[in-house]
Amino acid sequence: MYSEGFGTDRDLLLDLGPVDQPDCYGSIENGSFMGTRYLDEDDDEDPIYIHGERGGTRASDPHRNFFRDGRTKIDFVLVWEVRNHSRRKRRARSRYQELGKEEQKSADSKETKHSRWRDKFVRNLQNTGLLLEKEETVSDRKTIHYLKLSAPWDVLVYYAEELCLRAPLQAQPNPDLNSSDQFLKNLWIPNIMSQSVPKKPVDYYTCAFRKSKMAKFLGCEDHDTYFTNTQRHRIVYEILARTAYGKRKRAEIGIDRLLNEGAYSAAFPLHEGPFEISTFEVDPEQLNSRQVIFQYWGRWSKWYKYQPLDHIREYFGEKIAIYFAWLGFYTAWLLPAAVMGTFVFISGIISMGTNTPAEEICSSGGSYHMCPLCEACSTWNISDICSMAKLGYLFDHPGTVFFSVFMSLWAVTFLEYWKRKNATLAHHWDCMDFQEEEERPRPEFAAMAPTMEQNPVTGVKEPYFPEKARLSRMLTGSMVIVVMLCVVMIFLVTVIMYRGIVSMMMYHTESIVLRTQAGNIANISSSMVNLALILLMGQVYTALAEQLTKWEMHRTQTQYEDAFTFKVFVFQFVNFYSSPFYVAFFKGRFVGYPGHYGKLFGMRNEDCGPGGCLIELAEQLFIIMVGKQIINNIQEFVVPKVKAWLQKRQIRAVRGSRISQEPKRWEEDYELIECEGLFEEYLEMVLQFGFITIFVAAFPLAPLFALLNNWVEIRLDAQKFVCEYRRPVAERAQDIGVWFNILEALSHLSVIVNAFLIAFTSDFLPRLLYQYKFDSNLHGYVNFTLAHAPPSYMDGNHTQCRYKSFRDDSGNYTLFYWELLAVRLGFIIAFEHVVFLILRAIDWIVPDVPESLALKIKRERYLAKQALADNQDAVLRVSQGSASTPASDLSPSSMC
């Protein structure tokens, strides 16, 4: 059942007179629009502002976001649950009263404290001017309370100026930011990716909101629609974050800390109605905002359509919209990389017949007796690896060198053009000049900080943690990270030993196929084991990194997120890439030669398989990269649905007999799961970016698999945010933050890694040098690369055999080896210098901000300055001049 309001003991809306106001941490200064009062005479709290008006009693649609009067918008909902103590439970507790007396006393005191905090928090919210209305869902076990909040016009105006929200000056045609659409139109090619999305947001020239200039802003006469829903949510959340619920000297302030303490179960703005539409035909203009973005973005059938970024931004805010804009831009740029990688792979298939060394291996018969692969093994013929020799050419041919250079240039060019795209979007969404205001302390920090100190910026006291103590904790945390990285190395050695044991087992079988494919079988199975260990260690370390970062006591959420991101990325980088790095640069380097084999824990060091190390690297990359993508997508599809099902089951158990009634909007949204943010989404894509750039020389199909994954990823993320998450508070952002710096570092690292990969792991340079010195058609190359076992080895009752190395009969390196080493080092230097020189040229040629955009920014700032001037004649002249400006030159901007 629902209550009719707060009850007779408290009016729904208050209107109290003014008193004086002192300054204190977390208070609202200069509350000129409303009066103030103290809550208690002995409470050292800041004054609290009161404002309200009586509403009607008109019933509202359960799916609409209004109070019961049908007019007052619901901007936010607070939820808390209270367990009901039935008579039966009280009798049962009385029997064991003595046994659990202390525990019960502790639980009761906690509930009492939470109730006291909520009561004071609600009184303070009333005093800030918010309008409140309460609903309840009651069952035998517990009661769920829903507190609906609404910000009236005076509150919105006051905070809009304080938060520097953007105000519209002049409406403009919404620009088309899809360059591919313009390109196809110029070629008169139909664009199947384009779609007409209803309710496209209007584009405006904007400037910072000022109450004194209200008459200059468009739509200011309509108080109900002037502020967008996301702006209203942001204002109410700001009030919630500033409002005290206890002693300010204890930093008992803000909804975030109340949620952290468990006083409230949830706090969220409401979705704009249901996302499903009825089966009958509906006019697209009649759809709500949530239905629009689901129908034109979240459905699987829209996988090839442009994302409606303006609608996403209007519904979720700039931070989430920037993520999807980056993900869509990255996915679009993967298309040429995937096409080129597929072309290189197919060219390898076509040119397999021209691979002279592979033909020599296949036709050698019993000409080359290879040395045993283990101590108890016998010699074998090189012709046994004919199929692997041919297959290895797919991943090690001249085309892969070209593709490495291409992907290095692709990565940097992609980032340069993303900066241009990002600047255009930031300008279009009015956040180009956005600067994060002075951040308040994190709730956990405020709860655990040992002292209070004066903030040099705001001049008020707030929780403080000594910097020296924080640095000491960060150093200790760094040691923990090093220990965890050592654990990763231990697991890597374990996987290497597992591979060696499996290979030994294969070598001792009677099957020729198992003996010749022992390396591949061991590599594939060990890669699967390695993937399982990677995912397990990733979960363990992420939880550990979260606790370490909390323990380090970072003051603000930004500092906390940056520290957490750094820890997790460093670990995941080593976790995911250590095994590919080992295969690429260490495996087969310390084998030794017959009679002098290198050993690890009594086992012979690993050598590269019959097809070379590049094919083994490709196998590892395929299993780790594609396997991780498949597992992540399954998790993203299944886990939110399971969580939502459990949440709905618990809440519907409370509704009980009311289950047949249509649930209210706030009940339906409470059944959804809390938004988990964007950290995991960014981390997944950044690790994928590393796979397609760092080791692309060994796996040219990596961009193709990344492209296929991202098409799925966009829809999964869209459905999560639209259908399964509670609506997050809209946050402003002008870029993707620290992730861009990580992407830049990976793009530069990829140049170095690919240079070493081609030089030391690929057979490209040995073949090239042989062609230059001996035979341009590579005839005799196989025999040239095989050394004879030294006489000392044959003296130990071993037969004459060959092994792959550039050594003489005594086991010493030949002159060709040293010449090849010089060529390899020269290639690395030349490759890096040429590629980095081209990258710097691209960076210089492609400006971060397009010239046309820079001109628009200057003109819009001029227009804003004139529009807000007191001289009305200047406004008229500017308006007349802007009327003759082409529509294509206009777009919104951040002007302040």
C-alpha angles and dihedrals in degrees: 000000000000128000120229094235138302092322138249094297093067131035117233093233129023135205115187133171128259129266133170121292128218125200119255141149114290097008127129111247126208097018093179094157097064145019129263140216141172122253097213132007093229095044116101092209128133119260116273126219124234129202134149150142134205119259134207129250101239113141117243134212109268090228094051121089100236140112118255090273088069092230109068112085120230107231100172141005128211118199132193134166128220122192116230117227107216123199091253091054091047091052091048091049092050090061091059097033095121094045096054101024097122094044092049091047090052092049093047092049090051092051090047092050092049091049091051091048092050093049093052092043091053092049089051092049089053089050093054088062100258118144114232136199128174133212130181137202110201131194135158092266105041147344123236113210121203117195111194117204130199130181115220122217097267092053092048093050093048095050095039089065094042093050092043094236117183120258124201119246104170134003118237136181110276105250122233105238097184106107091187090058091054091046093053092046090054089053092046090238117147111247111220090181093065121092136174109240118195124232094028108189116254117248120229144183101240142187137178113299116254124181092209090058095045094126091060094061124089117250097007091136091066105072094181098058105023094093116051120235092252090052090051090049091050092050094048091046089052089054091047091050093052101042118103125226098181141356113346091208086064090048091242091161137127142027093264092064092044089055090047091051092049097244089124127033097207144351120196145140115249127256116246094258128292122333095218121085128211120263095248123083113284128192106246090225089061094059119106120240093261092052091048095055091043095049095043100032116012099053119096091231089067094062093117097042128098113264114250092235096171090055091047090051092048092051104036105019134246099295095061092037091054090053093053091043090054093045092050092046091049091048092050091051090050089066097075090040091052092047092050093045092049090048091052091048093049091046087056090053092049094048096046089103091062092057099114097183091054091049090051091051092050093048097042095091107180096341096109118047107194124212117259117277093220139019094264096037128101131229120281138197120256089222087072090076095053095122094047091048090056093044092050090061090068090068099033114049134109092271091067090060090054090046091052091056090044093052092047089055091041093055095052094041090050091053093046093052091044088059088055092046091046092051090050093049093045089052093044092049096045097244103104092108094034113141121184109246120236100298121231118231119276115260092242090048092050091049095049103034110117099212144022122238135176114265108232091213103046097025093225131112118261138160114297135194119190113254093222091055090049092051090049090052092046090053090051089048089052089056090053089052090052090051091051091049088053088053088055089052090050090053089049091054088047091054090048091053090046089053091051093050093049090048091051090052091051092048092056094055122100093232115103090204093055092046094050094041095042092107093051094045091049092045095050095045092045090050089056091049089047092051091053091050091047093053092044093049090045091057093045095047095045089057090046092047090051092054092045092051091050090049090053088065102224110191103219134038091242092055090046093050093047092051092046092047092051093050096047095044095049091050095043090047091057092037096054102030104038094084095047089046090052093050092044101047112012110031111097094011097100102038097112120199137280110307092013105058119161115238138199118200089343094308124111113255115258122266127200116270127255093276094048132255094288093068090049089049090050090051091051094047091049094050096042098040100038093035091052091048093051093047092046092050091049089050092048090050099042107030098058090048092050092048091047091049092052091047092050091047092054095047095044088052087060093048089055110156091019091064091105092057119090108262120238122246093254091051092051092048092048087056089061122085125257116266109259096204130233104286097099091043093053093043092053093051094044092052088049090051088055092053094051095047110030099049100021092122089069098039114035091170092064094096090052093054090044090052093051091047094050093052086058093040094057092053093044092050092044092053092047093054096041103036111019108029127073109246109275123222109265111252128194122233134159099201144002092274124213091357090076090059089051091050091051091051091050092049091054093043089052091062092055095043094048091048091055091041093057093041102047108016103037124071090223097103097041089052092045093051091046090051090051096047106031122005129001091206094052094240109164093015094126093053089046093056094049118086126200120247110255119255091248089064093052091049088069093069093272124136125238110278143161132234133187111262142098096251135125126236091278094054096254122132115263127232089256089061092057092044089050091049090054090049091049094052091045091050092052092051093045094044094050095044095047095045095044090047090054090046092053089049091052090048090052096043096047110060117213091232118041114241092237090053092050089054092049091051092053093047094047093050088052091049092048092050091051094043092055094044118112090231104093092191090063089052092053093049092051092047091052091048093048091051089068093049113108113252091232090065094057132088137139123276145184106255122171 
